[in-house]
Amino acid sequence: MLIGISTDSPQALMEWARDDEFPFLFASDEEGTVGRRYGAFLDRPGGPPIDNRSLFIVDPEGRIAYVAAPFREIDPTAYEDLGAAIARIAPPIEDEVGGGGRR
């Protein structure tokens, strides 16, 4: 399951998800409680912390198994690294027709 967590308001996230037809869930963390707990904020001298676009993969046992902080969404190698991490962590999905595993 994929959940995108953002400091945006629930209304803003709902509109964004609807307009762009994202196939995953969003959660609003307006106060930054979750982000601070997971270290997804960068401290700035003389200013408030800023939200750092981070990506976490939680394994089936509930442990953080991969962190990309920050996640470099415009760098194609970031997706290669993410795909390799998912392949190491996620069990194969069974093909209902042939019974073979696939990812």
C-alpha positions as CSV (number, residue, x, y, z in Angstrom):
1,M,0.0,0.0,0.0
2,L,1.2,3.5,-0.8
3,I,0.3,6.5,1.3
4,G,1.5,10.0,0.4
5,I,1.8,12.2,3.5
6,S,2.0,16.0,3.0
7,T,1.8,19.1,5.1
8,D,-0.8,20.3,2.6
9,S,-4.4,20.6,3.9
10,P,-6.8,17.7,3.4
11,Q,-8.8,19.8,0.9
12,A,-5.7,20.6,-1.2
13,L,-4.7,16.9,-1.2
14,M,-8.2,15.8,-2.1
15,E,-8.3,18.2,-5.1
16,W,-4.8,17.3,-6.2
17,A,-5.5,13.5,-6.0
18,R,-8.8,14.0,-7.9
19,D,-7.4,16.3,-10.6
20,D,-4.3,14.1,-11.3
21,E,-6.1,10.8,-10.7
22,F,-3.5,9.4,-8.3
23,P,-4.0,5.7,-7.6
24,F,-3.0,5.9,-4.0
25,L,-4.0,7.4,-0.7
26,F,-3.0,10.8,0.7
27,A,-2.8,11.8,4.4
28,S,-2.5,15.4,5.6
29,D,0.2,16.2,8.3
30,E,-0.5,19.9,8.5
31,E,1.3,20.3,11.8
32,G,4.3,18.2,10.7
33,T,3.9,15.6,13.5
34,V,4.6,12.6,11.3
35,G,7.3,14.4,9.3
36,R,9.2,15.4,12.4
37,R,9.0,12.0,13.9
38,Y,10.5,10.4,10.8
39,G,13.1,13.2,10.3
40,A,11.5,14.5,7.1
41,F,12.1,18.2,8.0
42,L,15.3,20.2,7.5
43,D,16.3,22.7,10.1
44,R,17.1,26.1,8.8
45,P,19.2,28.5,10.9
46,G,17.0,31.5,11.8
47,G,13.9,30.1,10.2
48,P,11.3,27.4,10.7
49,P,12.1,23.9,9.5
50,I,11.1,23.0,6.0
51,D,9.4,19.8,4.7
52,N,12.0,17.6,3.0
53,R,10.5,15.3,0.3
54,S,11.3,12.0,1.8
55,L,10.3,8.5,0.8
56,F,10.1,5.5,3.2
57,I,9.4,1.9,2.5
58,V,8.0,0.0,5.5
59,D,8.5,-3.8,5.3
60,P,5.9,-6.4,6.1
61,E,7.0,-6.5,9.7
62,G,6.5,-2.7,10.1
63,R,10.1,-1.7,10.0
64,I,11.5,1.1,7.9
65,A,13.5,-0.9,5.3
66,Y,14.5,1.9,2.9
67,V,14.8,5.7,3.1
68,A,15.4,8.2,0.3
69,A,15.8,11.6,2.0
70,P,15.3,13.7,0.0
71,F,13.6,11.7,-2.7
72,R,15.0,13.1,-6.0
73,E,11.8,12.8,-8.1
74,I,13.3,14.3,-11.2
75,D,16.3,12.0,-11.2
76,P,15.6,8.7,-13.2
77,T,18.2,6.8,-11.0
78,A,16.0,7.6,-8.0
79,Y,13.3,5.3,-9.4
80,E,15.8,2.6,-10.3
81,D,17.0,2.7,-6.6
82,L,13.4,2.6,-5.4
83,G,12.5,-0.3,-7.7
84,A,15.5,-2.3,-6.5
85,A,14.5,-1.6,-2.8
86,I,11.0,-2.7,-3.5
87,A,12.2,-5.9,-5.2
88,R,14.3,-6.7,-2.1
89,I,11.5,-6.1,0.3
90,A,8.2,-7.0,-1.3
91,P,7.1,-10.6,-1.9
92,P,6.2,-11.4,-5.5
93,I,2.6,-11.0,-6.5
94,E,1.0,-14.2,-7.6
95,D,-0.3,-14.3,-11.1
96,E,-3.9,-15.5,-10.8
97,V,-4.0,-17.1,-14.3
98,G,-0.7,-18.9,-14.5
99,G,0.3,-19.1,-10.8
100,G,3.7,-17.6,-11.6
101,G,5.2,-14.9,-9.5
102,R,5.6,-11.3,-10.8
103,R,6.4,-7.9,-9.4
